[in-house]
Amino acid sequence: MNTTDQRWRIAENVFSSVLLVLQVLLLLLWPFHEKLLLPDWALSGGRLHPILLHFPIVLLSMLAIAWFIRKGLGDALFSDLAFRSVLLLASFLATVTCLSGYVLSHKGDYDPELLGRHRNLGTFTALLSYLLWVFYPGRGTARDTRPFTVLFGISLSAIVLGSHFGGSLTHGEDYLFPDAEETTERKRPPLTANSTVYEALVQSVLDSRCTGCHNPKKAKGQLDLSSLEGLLKGGKSGAPWIPGDPLQSLMVQRILLDPADKKHMPPRGKPQLTAVEINQIEYWVHRGADLNQKISALLETDSLRILAMAMAGASPSSIKVARSYGFPEAGTAAIEKLQSPYRTLRPLYQQGPALQLSFFLKGAFQLNMIRECKPVAAQVVSLTLAKMPLQDPDVKELAMFTNLERMDLSGTEIQGKTLGELKPLSMLEYLSLTQTRVGLEELRSLKGIPSLKKVWIWNTAVDSADWILLKKAMPHIEWDFGTRMDEMERLKLTMPQPSDPDKMIFNSGEMLQLKHPLRGARILFTTDGSDPDTLQGNEYKQGIAVDRPMNILARAVLDGWMASDPKIFSVYARGIMPDSVVLLTRPNPKYLLNGGPSLVDNQKGDAGNLLVNWLGFRENYCQAMVITDGKKTIRQLILSTAINHYAYVFPPQRITVRYGLEKGKWLHTEQLRPAQPANYGPVANQPYIINLKSGAWKYLELSIEPVQKLPSWHSGKNEKAWVFLDEIFLQ
Amino acid sequence: MNDLQRYRLQFTRRHFLAKSMLGLGGLALGSLMMPGLFRKKEEEILSMPVGLPHFAPKAKRIIYLFQNGAPSQLESFDYKPLLNKMQGQDLPASVRMGQRLTGMTSNQEKFPLVGSAFGFKQYGQSGAWVSDMFPGIASIVDDICIVKTIHTDAINHDPALTFFQTGAQQGNRPSMGAWLSYGLGSENQNLPAFTVLLSRGRGNGQGVYSKLWTNGFLDSIHQGVVFSSGPDPVLYLNNPVGHDSLSRRAMLDEIAAFNQGSFAHTGDPEIQARIAQYEMSYRMQTAVPELTDLSKEPDHIIKMYGPDCLVPGSFASNCLLARKLSEAGVRFVQLYHQGWDQHGNLVGEMPLQAQDVDRASAALVRDLKQRGLLDETLVIWGGEFGRTNYCQGDLGRNNYGRDHHPKCFSIWMAGGGIKPGVVYGETDEFGYNIVKDPVSVHDLHATLLHLLGLDHEQLTFRHLGRRYRLTDVEGSLVPGIMA
């Protein structure tokens, strides 16, 4: 042997020894692979398996070809040494491949059955390849080469089978012969109300998007999403969801990740979940992720139920209002485009395609506003045109709302001649025509709408006596004529009201204005305190002149009504306006007002509210100096006081007026002792008229004394009473 | 202000989703829900989008005839002849069962039972008992559902009113109308979704306050707008003298420009609400006068409501106005009629109160019915609690008073999904305790919301860390009164 040969032999020996060691290791690993413990850094060695496996397969295949055609090859092409060396190399690589396979399978992501087969066949191949090298007979040997050939054949078969299983492990069982449908679409039973919410909302999504990689055969992340057991078991990272907390749930988190993120599920390149599907899952998790809850166990108004039923293809039902609309939805954009303050288009409710259309504000209405609704006409179920200026020729525009169920045309200007144009409305059930001029003949054309159930015709040109005729012509319709008021009932009118309720004091030339809200009502009045009626009252025309203090009684009368109660207006005339009024004594500090000028400010007080516009005296008596310009003749002084017995406000016990042309020089005196009550009486405004001698008096001094001792019948007997006054008038 | 802030602010307030006032028409119409909705910060998650009913509604609008002061159920809809038989006898402790008293009667040593001084008769197909004081309501008994077993927790007016209107006795929550405005918006963009009409009767009255129609923590656009009698139905609505609508328009445009600039700077959604309110007021200037002009009503309508309906500020005129507002698409019209607090002189005062409301309430129901609107409108009549079966103060020969009683009282409802011609619930013969089918205030709220197509547990708003709703944490539907 030459040196090359020798070196070659040495190399061969060394190599084969190493191989022997590895083979023994393989033999040990084969039954005890589960007991293998590896540190993490060694695991990347397993990743070499998919690369390394190519070498022994190729080499052994080439060797097989060479062996089977060895007879035809010359010595130059077939050398035993070369064959043996390559066989050694192949065996070595096969062993190393196997060992790396054990390391790879240590991570344990694979279907055990499949993995087991692959492992066994691979190990078998590696061991066989060693034996092949050991028992290589050589080409030209005399020994029987048949056992070797057979062994080689078995190895090749093992390679093919083992590789197939290995391929299935990586690419799925159906890789070679894929099924007609890519996904594991099992036959699921159809959804009904007895299905669970999970089946309706979540399972279908998982089936179509997730179980391609998360199924029993290929459980990525050890997660099997195709069955309840698999879900409950969870995967490598844990349970797919936390009931009630979608944002902490793993599955939801993965779905909501940025699509570019590696961990985003489903992975890039696979079909993604739609927004609706994401919402379904999130909401189901939020509601407790109950796998067993049936749809029928939920309240009918529960959103979860409604969603689930929608998925199940059933209509969203609500308590006894169930109405499923089969027509498709109008687009959101189309509906938004049609919104305006004068035309409202809204869905009837949230999950349905049905729309309701309403028009408002007569002044803003135009026929075009109806025409513009053509894109959504098929979805409108309820239409309100009440009080709009719609006319007969316009009615044909309404025919495009073919799915309309309820229409309100009350108060429109139609006369009903074109009601026949509504024939295309084959779903119309409720129609309101109140307050229009529709008559009996026009209503007959409604016969062309057999779906009608109820028509309101209150306040139309139809007489309620025609009810029989209508019923005969269209017996399927309920006709509502509205209430019939009792013609004979006579109600009492309300009292006439002053046009200006605050004005009680009138300057000369001003008149009291009265009014009554009912059209055509007349007002009768008296000024002398008597009860006004047609015999002893005057008819109110433009106003009532007030030239002195008077109590005006007024009633309202109208044919067909009972006359109202009389209303009493206590009014005052300003008369002669003094130059000034000065208070010489001080009123009670609580009721000071403005002092003297308050008595001529034309602000009338209300005896029921003593806090406003009244001067009150208790400890002092009231003394006031009234100064005029001395040019006009004065005949009377009128004092307006309040009476409120419960509040200790009594008539003054004495009123004294001293008057003359010069201050201090009193020419005349008048005195008045008002009548005192014998018992509690009503709260009232009491004027006192003091007649003076006629004259152009310049100075008038007024003294008013409150009662010093309340009478015995009063709860405050022997105490001082009050006197309240608000205005002084000179006539 | 960067996009992220803007994004956060807008969705914090869910402002743009309550879109009716701002013209954002459809929200997730046929499709299930807005995807973005589920992906906000954790707080925002998973309430249903607002502005649309959750499911098909029975009623679209409510008119609430609130009888403030608490009308006595024993003189209206709850007939208890036993009280007349036991007149003057002390209330047995077995009946009272330690129910708390108000400060007004806690000093009383005796609690003499007193029966109704007014007769009762049976009416309609259900044979409902109605007092002689309410002939009008008696005549529509076949259209209404009388609930005799409403009960509440509060015993005095303020907390009881607040509880009834806002769902809690503390006064910081949105009122019923505000919740409806938030949940459903207004049908008519030219009118507010929630209006309030006030009237006083001649009886002993308790006041009402704006807390009862407040928007609470919801957007200010949801508060109740008070329509008053007088020349100016809505305060500050009309242009001042010398200012015409063109100048008004120009002014509004300028203000809107300023506001938009402010919004671009700070992003406060309340600014957009303000702009929307100005625009609505502008449109209201046109819409309101044609509504409040009652003089154009035909004679038979006036006869039906009674001639009082032309006197501005009376309950009857408010009823007529309520019908017109409801017809025009206002979601919630609430009337308050004050004066039912008969602690004394019930015999003198209550008939006057009844006169004010009886004819008009019945007329309202009839009017809606003949126009075909009763199917879509829910009418409710009732007070904040009931009155005691014993007399407050001295039991006079011909007169008596009753104190507050929260344990049972009567209301009636008509229209929109309510079972007509039915009397629901039973109280004991003393008229003190509920025997069958109690309905709490929250139950009533839940049912009302349901009839309008809203799930009361889903109509929520997040505030101060938790989600609030009208029914707070209680309330269940009452199927027995729903058709």
Contacts between the chains, C-beta under 8 A, distances in Angstrom:
chain1	res1	chain2	res2	distance
A	246	B	45	7.8
A	247	B	42	6.3
A	247	B	45	7.8
A	256	B	39	7.0
A	275	B	35	3.8
A	276	B	31	6.6
A	276	B	32	5.7
A	276	B	35	7.7
A	278	B	35	7.0
A	278	B	38	7.7
A	279	B	32	6.4
A	279	B	33	6.1
A	279	B	35	6.2
A	279	B	38	5.5
A	280	B	32	7.8
A	282	B	38	5.2
A	282	B	46	8.0
A	283	B	38	7.2
A	283	B	46	6.5
A	286	B	45	6.9
A	286	B	46	5.3
A	301	B	54	6.9
A	301	B	55	5.9
A	301	B	450	7.0
A	301	B	455	5.1
A	302	B	455	7.7
A	303	B	48	6.2
A	303	B	54	7.0
A	303	B	455	7.1
A	303	B	458	6.5
A	306	B	55	6.9
A	307	B	32	6.3
A	310	B	32	7.0
A	316	B	55	6.6
A	318	B	55	3.8
A	318	B	56	5.4
A	318	B	453	7.8
A	319	B	450	7.6
A	319	B	479	7.7
A	319	B	482	7.1
A	320	B	482	7.9
A	320	B	483	7.7
A	321	B	55	7.3
A	321	B	56	4.5
A	321	B	57	7.9
A	321	B	58	6.4
A	323	B	56	6.2
A	328	B	30	7.6
A	329	B	29	5.8
A	329	B	30	2.8
A	329	B	31	7.7
A	330	B	29	7.2
A	330	B	30	7.8
A	332	B	25	7.9
A	332	B	26	4.7
A	332	B	27	7.9
A	332	B	28	7.6
A	332	B	29	5.4
A	335	B	25	5.0
A	335	B	26	4.1
A	335	B	29	6.4
A	336	B	24	6.8
A	336	B	25	4.1
A	336	B	26	5.8
A	338	B	25	7.2
A	339	B	23	5.2
A	339	B	24	7.8
A	339	B	25	3.9
A	340	B	23	7.6
A	340	B	189	7.8
A	341	B	23	7.7
A	341	B	189	3.8
A	341	B	190	5.7
A	341	B	283	5.7
A	342	B	189	7.5
A	342	B	190	7.4
A	344	B	187	5.9
A	344	B	188	7.1
A	344	B	189	6.5
A	344	B	329	7.8
A	345	B	25	6.4
A	345	B	26	8.0
A	346	B	20	7.8
A	346	B	25	7.2
A	346	B	26	7.5
A	346	B	52	7.0
A	346	B	187	7.9
A	347	B	26	6.4
A	347	B	29	5.3
A	347	B	52	5.7
A	348	B	53	7.3
A	348	B	56	5.8
A	348	B	57	7.6
A	349	B	52	6.5
A	349	B	53	4.4
A	349	B	54	6.7
A	349	B	55	5.1
A	349	B	56	4.7
A	349	B	57	6.7
A	349	B	453	5.6
A	350	B	28	7.4
A	350	B	48	6.9
A	350	B	49	7.2
A	350	B	52	4.8
A	350	B	53	6.6
A	350	B	54	5.6
A	350	B	55	7.2
A	351	B	30	7.6
A	351	B	32	6.7
A	351	B	55	7.7
A	352	B	30	7.5
A	352	B	56	6.9
A	353	B	29	7.4
A	353	B	30	5.0
A	354	B	56	7.8
A	358	B	187	5.7
A	358	B	188	7.4
A	358	B	329	6.5
A	360	B	187	7.8
A	360	B	188	4.5
A	360	B	189	7.1
A	360	B	190	5.8
A	360	B	287	7.3
A	360	B	328	6.8
A	360	B	329	6.2
A	361	B	188	7.9
A	361	B	190	5.6
A	361	B	283	7.6
A	361	B	286	6.5
A	361	B	287	5.9
A	362	B	290	7.4
A	363	B	286	6.5
A	386	B	327	6.9
A	408	B	372	6.9
A	410	B	371	6.1
A	410	B	372	7.2
A	430	B	372	7.1
A	430	B	375	7.9
A	432	B	371	6.8
A	432	B	372	4.0
A	434	B	370	6.9
A	434	B	371	5.3
A	434	B	372	6.6
A	435	B	371	7.9
A	454	B	372	7.8
A	456	B	370	7.0
A	456	B	371	6.7
A	456	B	372	3.9
A	458	B	370	4.2
A	458	B	371	6.8
A	459	B	298	7.6
A	459	B	370	7.8
A	480	B	369	7.8
A	480	B	370	6.8
A	480	B	372	6.9
A	481	B	370	7.8
A	482	B	366	8.0
A	482	B	369	7.7
A	482	B	370	3.0
A	482	B	371	7.8
A	483	B	304	6.9
A	483	B	366	4.8
A	483	B	367	8.0
A	483	B	369	7.7
A	483	B	370	5.5
A	485	B	300	5.4
A	485	B	303	5.6
A	485	B	304	6.0
A	489	B	303	7.4
A	491	B	303	6.4
A	491	B	306	6.3
A	491	B	307	5.9
A	492	B	307	7.3
A	493	B	307	5.5
A	494	B	307	4.8
A	494	B	308	6.0
A	494	B	310	7.1
A	494	B	311	5.5
A	497	B	311	7.5
A	517	B	294	7.8
A	517	B	295	6.7
A	517	B	307	8.0
A	517	B	310	3.4
A	517	B	311	6.7
A	518	B	302	6.9
A	518	B	307	6.3
A	518	B	310	6.1
A	519	B	295	7.2
A	519	B	299	8.0
A	561	B	307	7.3
